[in-house]
Every structure is written in C-alpha cells, then in structure tokens.
Amino acid sequence: MATKCKGKTEVYSRVCGFFRPVQQWNKGKQEEFKERCEFSVDQRHLEE
C-alpha cells in the first residue's frame, strides 16, 4: 500500500506560457483549471 502524505502540496500549471502555482492564480483561472481534462496522445499518431 502506498504511503499517504497529509502535508499540503503545491500544484504548478502553465498559464500564459509560464509555470505558476495554481494557488496564486485568480479565482477565474482556478475554476478553469478545475474543468481541465488530461489526455495522452499515442506516439504512433505523432509520427504519421
């Protein structure tokens, strides 16, 4: 079983070309971040 850390973590993401802590974003950008979806692209599709 994985060990759980109860400490506070800081999440960074890119906005306007710069990586910034999400906590420092304005409320509107934080809400947009919550709505984002993660996806991965199969490497084979990039080579075509």
Stockholm file with secondary structure:
# STOCKHOLM 1.0

chainA/1-48         MATKCKGKTEVYSRVCGFFRPVQQWNKGKQEEFKERCEFSVDQRHLEE
#=GR chainA/1-48 SS CCCCCCSCCCCEEEETTEEEEGGGSCHHHHHHHHHCCCCCCCHHHHHC
#=GC SS_cons        CCCCCCSCCCCEEEETTEEEEGGGSCHHHHHHHHHCCCCCCCHHHHHC
//
